[in-house]
Amino acid sequence: MQSYGRTSVQEFLGDFVVFRNLVPVDGRLPSLDDVREEVGVAAGVTPRKSEPAYAHAIVAMLEAARRVDPPGAALERLIYVGDTRMNDGTAFANIATAGGWPGRAFIASEKTEPCPPEIVRVAEDTASALFLADRWADLSQFEQFCEDQDFRIDEHTVILVDLDKTTVGARGRNDHVINRARVEAVQRTVGELLGEDFDEAAFQTAYHALNQSEFHPFTADNQDYLAYICLILGSGLYRFEPLAERVQEQRLKTFGAFIDEVNARSNELHPPLQQIHRRIYQRVEAGDPTPFKAFRYNEYRATVERMGCLDDIAPVAQLLASEIVITQEVREAALRWRAAGALLFGLSDKPDEASIPTEELGSEGSLPIHQVETHAVGAG
């Protein structure tokens, strides 16, 4: 592994990037609200990455992007680069179907003892396939696979690149630094709100236990919900062990049931926490999937603090251990594909609040995460 200096995701994607709210950073492109009627998404609903409605919205944005991005040729093929077979694989299949395009997807997660790549058909009745790899360096093999199948990468090809744990913080190689930033953001948020009442050891116990898959039906695997639960536990309104027992025994099944209980007892919270609870409760009731805004603002800060934070002479092992770095293999491939005329577009399921600075931070010079410079690291 070696460092290839500093750069940003913007180098190869420009501002053709969209985060969870489906509002492209490039203002020339339509947002979800602009295409709701066209793609059949109800008002107030923001589909998630694995949902068919998400795919239709993305296709509308891609077609608009091709019109403003030279040479403006019709899109006929799809390539997708991601890190999870389930979430990215489903998004890829849905987008290929929505666009009416044959597709090839490269899905990787670095393993200590890699196996040869596996080729998997998406379905018997489709012209799309997944290329499953245990090394990010296998992107070169994926390109050869596409060439061998006469799957051309040119001005008629759209390349969708997942951002989190693919383009930056590659899964299996550098993703733990992204996870660490998120945990720190939860701890920082809960600590700031509880002040002297904050018990770090109790927080760590609750957070790490509730973040496990056995509790996902309760937390919906939603970090905003988890941060809120930790805040309520820290307030003393609930104790962790009895709460965990109720969840495990399915006497408390959903986050919605939990926050309703808290709401019924909210007068027992200290007045400042009552206000925080009320705002979060209203957002949950309105269907906002990221209701704990203070946590997400801190996640943005914790993420940016870990980008480009080390000296250029820092050893690669230190970069991978402490900094969120760009995946050089993805960067090199993206630059090649862009030079061949393909349309490149970045997807992120990270909330906008954790990806784009507030207006106040922006006025002070803070940048969206895809514009922040950091080191690029890859196989030498």
The 8 nearest C-alpha neighbors of each residue, nearest first, counted from 0:
[[1, 378, 379, 377, 376, 315, 2, 316],
 [0, 2, 379, 376, 377, 315, 378, 3],
 [1, 3, 376, 4, 375, 315, 377, 374],
 [4, 2, 375, 376, 1, 5, 374, 327],
 [5, 3, 374, 2, 375, 6, 311, 376],
 [6, 4, 374, 373, 372, 375, 3, 7],
 [5, 7, 372, 373, 374, 375, 4, 10],
 [8, 6, 372, 9, 370, 10, 371, 373],
 [7, 9, 369, 10, 11, 12, 370, 6],
 [8, 10, 13, 12, 7, 370, 11, 369],
 [11, 9, 8, 7, 13, 12, 6, 370],
 [10, 12, 9, 13, 334, 8, 333, 330],
 [13, 11, 9, 15, 343, 10, 14, 344],
 [12, 14, 9, 15, 11, 10, 8, 16],
 [15, 13, 25, 16, 24, 12, 9, 23],
 [16, 14, 344, 13, 12, 25, 345, 24],
 [17, 15, 345, 14, 23, 24, 344, 346],
 [16, 18, 23, 346, 21, 22, 24, 347],
 [17, 19, 347, 351, 348, 21, 20, 349],
 [18, 20, 348, 350, 21, 349, 351, 347],
 [19, 21, 22, 18, 351, 45, 350, 17],
 [22, 20, 19, 31, 17, 18, 30, 23],
 [21, 23, 30, 20, 17, 31, 24, 18],
 [24, 22, 17, 25, 16, 30, 21, 28],
 [23, 25, 14, 16, 26, 17, 22, 15],
 [26, 24, 14, 23, 27, 15, 28, 16],
 [25, 27, 28, 24, 23, 29, 22, 30],
 [28, 26, 25, 29, 67, 64, 63, 23],
 [27, 29, 26, 25, 63, 60, 64, 23],
 [30, 28, 33, 60, 31, 27, 34, 23],
 [31, 29, 22, 33, 32, 21, 23, 28],
 [30, 32, 34, 33, 21, 35, 56, 22],
 [33, 31, 35, 30, 34, 29, 42, 36],
 [32, 34, 30, 31, 29, 35, 36, 37],
 [33, 35, 37, 31, 32, 36, 38, 30],
 [36, 34, 40, 32, 38, 37, 39, 31],
 [35, 37, 39, 38, 34, 40, 41, 33],
 [36, 38, 34, 35, 39, 40, 33, 59],
 [39, 37, 35, 36, 55, 40, 34, 56],
 [38, 40, 36, 35, 37, 41, 52, 34],
 [41, 39, 35, 38, 36, 52, 42, 44],
 [40, 42, 44, 43, 39, 35, 36, 45],
 [41, 43, 44, 40, 35, 32, 45, 36],
 [42, 44, 41, 45, 286, 285, 40, 287],
 [45, 43, 42, 41, 46, 40, 286, 287],
 [44, 46, 47, 20, 43, 21, 40, 31],
 [47, 45, 53, 52, 50, 44, 48, 40],
 [48, 46, 50, 49, 53, 45, 19, 348],
 [47, 49, 50, 53, 90, 348, 46, 86],
 [48, 50, 90, 89, 47, 86, 51, 53],
 [51, 49, 53, 52, 47, 48, 46, 54],
 [50, 52, 54, 53, 93, 55, 49, 94],
 [53, 51, 55, 54, 50, 46, 56, 40],
 [54, 52, 56, 46, 51, 50, 55, 48],
 [55, 53, 94, 51, 57, 52, 56, 93],
 [54, 56, 58, 52, 57, 53, 97, 38],
 [57, 55, 53, 59, 54, 58, 38, 31],
 [58, 56, 60, 54, 59, 55, 61, 53],
 [57, 59, 61, 55, 60, 56, 98, 62],
 [58, 60, 56, 62, 57, 61, 63, 55],
 [61, 59, 57, 63, 58, 62, 29, 64],
 [62, 60, 64, 58, 63, 59, 57, 65],
 [61, 63, 65, 59, 64, 60, 58, 66],
 [62, 64, 60, 66, 61, 65, 28, 59],
 [65, 63, 61, 67, 66, 62, 68, 60],
 [64, 66, 68, 71, 62, 63, 67, 61],
 [65, 67, 71, 63, 64, 68, 62, 69],
 [68, 66, 64, 65, 69, 71, 63, 27],
 [67, 69, 65, 66, 71, 64, 70, 342],
 [70, 68, 71, 67, 65, 66, 72, 340],
 [69, 71, 72, 68, 154, 340, 65, 66],
 [70, 72, 69, 66, 65, 68, 67, 73],
 [73, 71, 70, 155, 154, 74, 65, 66],
 [72, 74, 155, 75, 71, 65, 154, 62],
 [75, 73, 155, 156, 76, 72, 157, 62],
 [74, 76, 155, 100, 156, 73, 77, 101],
 [75, 77, 156, 100, 101, 102, 74, 157],
 [78, 76, 102, 157, 156, 158, 100, 101],
 [79, 77, 158, 103, 104, 102, 159, 157],
 [78, 80, 104, 159, 158, 160, 105, 91],
 [81, 79, 105, 160, 104, 106, 161, 159],
 [82, 80, 106, 161, 165, 87, 83, 105],
 [81, 83, 107, 106, 165, 108, 170, 164],
 [84, 82, 87, 85, 86, 81, 106, 88],
 [83, 85, 88, 87, 86, 106, 82, 89],
 [84, 86, 88, 83, 89, 87, 90, 49],
 [87, 85, 89, 88, 83, 49, 84, 90],
 [88, 86, 90, 83, 89, 84, 81, 85],
 [87, 89, 84, 91, 85, 90, 86, 92],
 [88, 90, 92, 86, 91, 87, 49, 85],
 [89, 91, 49, 87, 93, 88, 92, 48],
 [92, 90, 88, 94, 89, 93, 87, 95],
 [93, 91, 89, 95, 90, 94, 96, 88],
 [92, 94, 96, 90, 91, 95, 51, 54],
 [93, 95, 54, 97, 91, 96, 92, 98],
 [96, 94, 100, 92, 98, 93, 97, 99],
 [95, 97, 99, 93, 94, 98, 92, 100],
 [98, 96, 94, 95, 55, 99, 93, 54],
 [99, 97, 95, 100, 96, 58, 94, 55],
 [98, 100, 96, 97, 95, 101, 75, 94],
 [101, 99, 95, 76, 98, 75, 77, 102],
 [102, 100, 126, 127, 76, 77, 95, 99],
 [103, 101, 127, 77, 78, 76, 95, 100],
 [102, 104, 78, 128, 127, 129, 79, 77],
 [105, 103, 79, 129, 78, 80, 130, 106],
 [104, 106, 130, 80, 129, 79, 131, 81],
 [107, 105, 81, 82, 131, 80, 130, 132],
 [108, 106, 132, 82, 133, 131, 135, 134],
 [107, 109, 170, 133, 171, 82, 134, 110],
 [108, 110, 171, 134, 133, 172, 170, 135],
 [111, 109, 113, 133, 112, 171, 108, 134],
 [110, 112, 113, 109, 133, 171, 134, 172],
 [111, 113, 110, 114, 133, 109, 134, 115],
 [114, 112, 133, 110, 111, 134, 115, 109],
 [113, 115, 133, 116, 112, 132, 110, 117],
 [114, 116, 117, 113, 132, 133, 131, 137],
 [117, 115, 132, 131, 114, 130, 118, 133],
 [118, 116, 131, 130, 119, 115, 132, 129],
 [117, 119, 130, 129, 131, 116, 120, 128],
 [120, 118, 129, 128, 121, 117, 130, 131],
 [119, 121, 128, 122, 129, 127, 123, 118],
 [122, 120, 128, 127, 119, 129, 125, 92],
 [123, 121, 120, 125, 124, 127, 128, 126],
 [122, 124, 125, 120, 121, 126, 127, 128],
 [123, 125, 122, 126, 121, 127, 120, 128],
 [126, 124, 122, 127, 123, 121, 101, 120],
 [125, 127, 101, 102, 128, 124, 120, 121],
 [128, 126, 102, 101, 125, 103, 121, 120],
 [127, 129, 120, 103, 121, 119, 104, 102],
 [128, 130, 104, 119, 118, 103, 131, 105],
 [129, 131, 118, 105, 104, 117, 106, 132],
 [132, 130, 106, 117, 116, 107, 129, 105],
 [133, 131, 116, 107, 134, 106, 130, 137],
 [132, 134, 109, 113, 108, 110, 107, 114],
 [135, 133, 109, 136, 137, 132, 107, 108],
 [134, 136, 137, 138, 107, 109, 328, 133],
 [135, 137, 134, 138, 328, 378, 139, 377],
 [138, 136, 140, 139, 135, 134, 141, 132],
 [137, 139, 141, 136, 140, 135, 142, 328],
 [138, 140, 142, 137, 141, 143, 136, 332],
 [141, 139, 143, 137, 138, 142, 144, 136],
 [142, 140, 144, 138, 139, 143, 145, 137],
 [141, 143, 145, 139, 144, 140, 146, 138],
 [142, 144, 146, 140, 141, 145, 147, 139],
 [145, 143, 141, 147, 142, 146, 140, 148],
 [146, 144, 150, 142, 148, 143, 147, 149],
 [147, 145, 143, 149, 148, 144, 150, 142],
 [146, 148, 144, 149, 145, 143, 150, 142],
 [147, 149, 145, 150, 146, 144, 151, 143],
 [150, 148, 146, 147, 151, 145, 144, 152],
 [151, 149, 145, 148, 146, 152, 147, 76],
 [150, 152, 149, 153, 146, 145, 156, 76],
 [153, 151, 156, 341, 336, 150, 339, 154],
 [152, 154, 341, 340, 339, 155, 156, 151],
 [153, 155, 340, 341, 156, 72, 339, 342],
 [154, 156, 74, 75, 153, 73, 72, 76],
 [157, 155, 76, 341, 153, 154, 152, 74],
 [158, 156, 342, 77, 341, 343, 78, 76],
 [157, 159, 343, 78, 79, 342, 77, 344],
 [158, 160, 79, 344, 345, 343, 78, 80],
 [161, 159, 345, 80, 79, 346, 344, 162],
 [160, 162, 346, 81, 345, 165, 347, 80],
 [161, 163, 166, 347, 165, 346, 167, 160],
 [164, 162, 165, 167, 161, 166, 347, 168],
 [163, 165, 169, 168, 170, 167, 174, 166],
 [166, 164, 169, 163, 167, 162, 81, 82],
 [165, 167, 162, 326, 325, 329, 164, 163],
 [168, 166, 325, 165, 164, 324, 169, 163],
 [167, 169, 174, 173, 164, 323, 324, 170],
 [170, 168, 164, 165, 173, 174, 172, 167],
 [171, 169, 164, 174, 108, 172, 173, 109],
 [170, 172, 109, 108, 173, 110, 169, 174],
 [171, 173, 169, 170, 109, 174, 319, 168],
 [172, 174, 168, 169, 319, 175, 176, 170],
 [175, 173, 168, 170, 177, 176, 169, 164],
 [174, 176, 178, 177, 173, 179, 168, 172],
 [175, 177, 179, 178, 174, 323, 173, 321],
 [178, 176, 180, 174, 179, 175, 168, 181],
 [179, 177, 175, 181, 176, 180, 182, 174],
 [178, 180, 176, 182, 177, 181, 175, 183],
 [181, 179, 301, 183, 177, 178, 302, 182],
 [180, 182, 184, 178, 183, 179, 298, 185],
 [183, 181, 179, 185, 184, 180, 186, 178],
 [182, 184, 186, 180, 181, 185, 187, 179],
 [183, 185, 298, 181, 187, 297, 182, 186],
 [186, 184, 182, 188, 183, 187, 226, 294],
 [185, 187, 183, 189, 184, 188, 190, 182],
 [188, 186, 184, 190, 185, 189, 183, 191],
 [189, 187, 185, 191, 190, 294, 186, 184],
 [188, 190, 192, 186, 230, 191, 187, 193],
 [191, 189, 187, 193, 197, 188, 192, 194],
 [190, 192, 188, 194, 189, 193, 187, 197],
 [191, 193, 189, 190, 194, 188, 272, 230],
 [194, 192, 197, 190, 196, 191, 189, 195],
 [195, 193, 191, 196, 192, 197, 190, 189],
 [194, 196, 197, 193, 190, 198, 191, 192],
 [195, 197, 193, 194, 198, 234, 233, 190],
 [196, 198, 193, 190, 195, 194, 199, 233],
 [199, 197, 201, 200, 202, 196, 233, 190],
 [198, 200, 202, 201, 197, 203, 186, 190],
 [201, 199, 203, 202, 198, 204, 205, 197],
 [200, 202, 204, 198, 199, 203, 205, 233],
 [203, 201, 199, 205, 200, 204, 206, 198],
 [202, 204, 200, 206, 201, 205, 207, 199],
 [205, 203, 201, 202, 207, 206, 208, 200],
 [204, 206, 202, 208, 203, 207, 209, 201],
 [207, 205, 203, 209, 208, 204, 202, 210],
 [206, 208, 210, 209, 204, 205, 203, 211],
 [209, 207, 205, 210, 206, 211, 204, 214],
 [208, 210, 206, 211, 214, 207, 205, 225],
 [209, 211, 207, 208, 206, 212, 214, 215],
 [212, 210, 209, 213, 208, 214, 207, 215],
 [211, 213, 215, 214, 210, 220, 209, 216],
 [212, 214, 211, 215, 216, 209, 247, 210],
 [213, 215, 212, 217, 216, 209, 211, 218],
 [214, 216, 220, 219, 218, 212, 217, 213],
 [217, 215, 219, 214, 218, 253, 252, 213],
 [218, 216, 253, 215, 214, 254, 252, 219],
 [217, 219, 215, 220, 254, 216, 221, 224],
 [220, 218, 215, 221, 216, 217, 254, 253],
 [221, 219, 215, 218, 222, 216, 210, 212],
 [222, 220, 219, 224, 223, 218, 225, 288],
 [221, 223, 225, 224, 226, 220, 218, 289],
 [224, 222, 226, 291, 225, 221, 289, 227],
 [223, 225, 227, 222, 221, 226, 218, 228],
 [224, 226, 222, 228, 227, 223, 218, 229],
 [225, 227, 223, 229, 224, 228, 185, 222],
 [226, 228, 230, 224, 229, 225, 223, 231],
 [229, 227, 225, 231, 230, 226, 232, 224],
 [230, 228, 232, 226, 227, 231, 233, 225],
 [231, 229, 227, 233, 228, 189, 232, 226],
 [230, 232, 234, 228, 233, 229, 236, 227],
 [233, 231, 229, 237, 234, 230, 235, 238],
 [234, 232, 230, 231, 235, 229, 197, 202],
 [233, 235, 231, 232, 236, 230, 193, 268],
 [234, 236, 237, 233, 232, 238, 231, 268],
 [235, 237, 234, 231, 232, 238, 268, 267],
 [238, 236, 232, 235, 239, 231, 242, 234],
 [239, 237, 232, 240, 241, 242, 235, 236],
 [238, 240, 242, 241, 243, 205, 232, 237],
 [239, 241, 243, 242, 238, 244, 245, 205],
 [242, 240, 244, 243, 239, 238, 245, 237],
 [241, 243, 239, 245, 244, 240, 238, 246],
 [244, 242, 246, 240, 245, 241, 239, 247],
 [243, 245, 241, 247, 242, 246, 248, 240],
 [244, 246, 250, 248, 242, 251, 243, 247],
 [247, 245, 251, 249, 243, 244, 248, 250],
 [246, 248, 244, 249, 245, 243, 250, 214],
 [247, 249, 245, 246, 250, 244, 251, 243],
 [250, 248, 246, 251, 252, 247, 245, 244],
 [249, 251, 245, 248, 246, 252, 247, 244],
 [252, 250, 246, 249, 245, 253, 256, 257],
 [253, 251, 249, 217, 246, 250, 216, 256],
 [254, 252, 217, 255, 256, 251, 257, 216],
 [253, 255, 257, 256, 217, 218, 258, 224],
 [254, 256, 253, 258, 257, 259, 283, 252],
 [255, 257, 259, 253, 254, 258, 260, 251],
 [258, 256, 254, 260, 259, 255, 261, 253],
 [257, 259, 261, 260, 255, 256, 262, 254],
 [260, 258, 262, 256, 257, 261, 255, 263],
 [259, 261, 257, 263, 258, 262, 256, 264],
 [262, 260, 258, 264, 263, 259, 265, 257],
 [261, 263, 265, 259, 264, 260, 258, 280],
 [262, 264, 260, 261, 265, 259, 266, 258],
 [265, 263, 261, 262, 266, 267, 260, 268],
 [264, 266, 262, 267, 268, 261, 263, 273],
 [265, 267, 268, 264, 273, 269, 263, 270],
 [268, 266, 265, 264, 269, 236, 273, 270],
 [269, 267, 265, 266, 273, 272, 270, 236],
 [268, 270, 272, 271, 273, 267, 266, 234],
 [271, 269, 273, 272, 268, 274, 266, 267],
 [272, 270, 274, 273, 269, 275, 268, 192],
 [273, 271, 275, 274, 269, 270, 276, 268],
 [272, 274, 270, 276, 271, 275, 268, 277],
 [275, 273, 277, 272, 271, 276, 278, 270],
 [276, 274, 272, 278, 277, 273, 279, 271],
 [277, 275, 273, 279, 274, 278, 280, 272],
 [276, 278, 274, 280, 275, 279, 273, 281],
 [279, 277, 281, 275, 280, 276, 274, 282],
 [278, 280, 282, 276, 290, 281, 277, 291],
 [281, 279, 277, 283, 282, 278, 276, 284],
 [280, 282, 284, 278, 279, 283, 277, 285],
 [281, 283, 285, 279, 287, 290, 284, 280],
 [284, 282, 280, 286, 285, 287, 281, 290],
 [283, 285, 281, 282, 286, 280, 287, 279],
 [284, 286, 282, 283, 287, 281, 43, 280],
 [287, 285, 283, 284, 288, 282, 44, 43],
 [286, 288, 282, 283, 289, 290, 285, 284],
 [289, 287, 290, 286, 283, 223, 221, 282],
 [290, 288, 287, 291, 223, 292, 350, 295],
 [289, 291, 279, 282, 287, 292, 288, 283],
 [292, 290, 223, 294, 293, 289, 279, 295],
 [291, 293, 295, 294, 290, 296, 289, 352],
 [292, 294, 296, 295, 291, 297, 188, 298],
 [295, 293, 297, 292, 188, 296, 291, 185],
 [294, 296, 298, 353, 292, 297, 293, 352],
 [297, 295, 299, 293, 298, 294, 353, 352],
 [296, 298, 300, 184, 294, 295, 299, 301],
 [299, 297, 295, 184, 301, 296, 353, 300],
 [298, 300, 353, 302, 296, 297, 301, 354],
 [301, 299, 297, 303, 298, 302, 304, 296],
 [300, 302, 298, 180, 304, 299, 303, 297],
 [303, 301, 299, 305, 304, 300, 180, 298],
 [302, 304, 306, 305, 300, 301, 299, 368],
 [303, 305, 301, 302, 306, 300, 308, 307],
 [306, 304, 322, 303, 302, 308, 323, 307],
 [307, 305, 373, 303, 323, 308, 322, 304],
 [373, 308, 306, 309, 374, 372, 305, 322],
 [307, 309, 306, 305, 304, 322, 310, 373],
 [310, 308, 307, 313, 311, 318, 322, 312],
 [311, 309, 312, 313, 308, 307, 318, 314],
 [310, 312, 313, 309, 4, 374, 5, 2],
 [311, 313, 310, 314, 309, 315, 2, 4],
 [312, 314, 310, 311, 309, 317, 315, 318],
 [315, 313, 317, 316, 312, 318, 2, 311],
 [314, 316, 318, 317, 1, 319, 2, 313],
 [317, 315, 319, 314, 318, 320, 313, 0],
 [316, 318, 320, 314, 315, 319, 321, 313],
 [319, 317, 315, 322, 321, 320, 316, 314],
 [318, 320, 316, 317, 173, 321, 322, 315],
 [319, 321, 317, 318, 316, 322, 176, 173],
 [322, 320, 318, 319, 317, 176, 323, 305],
 [321, 323, 305, 318, 306, 324, 319, 320],
 [324, 322, 306, 168, 305, 176, 167, 177],
 [323, 325, 374, 375, 167, 168, 322, 373],
 [324, 326, 167, 375, 166, 327, 374, 376],
 [327, 325, 166, 329, 328, 376, 167, 375],
 [326, 328, 377, 330, 376, 375, 329, 325],
 [327, 329, 331, 330, 326, 377, 136, 332],
 [330, 328, 332, 327, 326, 331, 333, 166],
 [329, 331, 327, 333, 328, 332, 334, 326],
 [332, 330, 334, 328, 333, 329, 327, 335],
 [331, 333, 335, 329, 334, 330, 336, 328],
 [334, 332, 336, 330, 335, 331, 329, 337],
 [333, 335, 337, 331, 332, 336, 11, 338],
 [336, 334, 332, 338, 333, 337, 331, 339],
 [337, 335, 339, 333, 338, 334, 341, 332],
 [336, 338, 341, 334, 340, 339, 335, 333],
 [337, 339, 335, 340, 336, 334, 341, 333],
 [340, 338, 336, 153, 337, 341, 335, 152],
 [339, 341, 154, 153, 337, 338, 342, 336],
 [342, 340, 154, 153, 156, 337, 336, 157],
 [341, 343, 157, 158, 156, 337, 340, 344],
 [344, 342, 158, 12, 157, 159, 341, 337],
 [343, 345, 159, 15, 16, 12, 160, 158],
 [346, 344, 16, 160, 161, 159, 15, 162],
 [347, 345, 161, 17, 162, 16, 160, 18],
 [348, 346, 18, 349, 162, 161, 17, 19],
 [347, 349, 19, 18, 350, 48, 346, 47],
 [348, 350, 347, 19, 18, 351, 353, 354],
 [351, 349, 19, 352, 353, 18, 348, 354],
 [350, 352, 354, 353, 18, 355, 19, 20],
 [351, 353, 350, 295, 354, 296, 355, 292],
 [354, 352, 299, 295, 351, 350, 298, 296],
 [355, 353, 351, 368, 352, 299, 367, 350],
 [354, 356, 367, 351, 352, 353, 368, 357],
 [357, 355, 361, 360, 367, 365, 366, 358],
 [356, 358, 360, 359, 361, 355, 352, 296],
 [357, 359, 361, 360, 362, 356, 363, 355],
 [358, 360, 362, 357, 361, 363, 356, 365],
 [361, 359, 363, 357, 362, 365, 356, 358],
 [360, 362, 365, 358, 364, 363, 359, 356],
 [361, 363, 359, 360, 364, 358, 365, 357],
 [362, 364, 360, 361, 365, 359, 358, 366],
 [363, 365, 361, 362, 366, 360, 359, 356],
 [364, 366, 361, 360, 363, 356, 367, 362],
 [367, 365, 370, 371, 368, 356, 361, 364],
 [368, 366, 355, 370, 369, 354, 356, 371],
 [367, 369, 371, 370, 354, 366, 355, 303],
 [368, 370, 8, 367, 371, 9, 7, 366],
 [371, 369, 9, 368, 367, 7, 366, 8],
 [372, 370, 368, 7, 369, 366, 373, 367],
 [373, 371, 7, 6, 307, 5, 370, 306],
 [307, 372, 374, 306, 5, 6, 324, 7],
 [375, 373, 5, 324, 4, 307, 325, 6],
 [374, 376, 325, 3, 327, 324, 2, 326],
 [377, 375, 2, 327, 1, 326, 3, 325],
 [378, 376, 327, 0, 1, 326, 328, 379],
 [377, 379, 0, 1, 136, 376, 328, 327],
 [378, 0, 1, 377, 2, 376, 3, 136]]
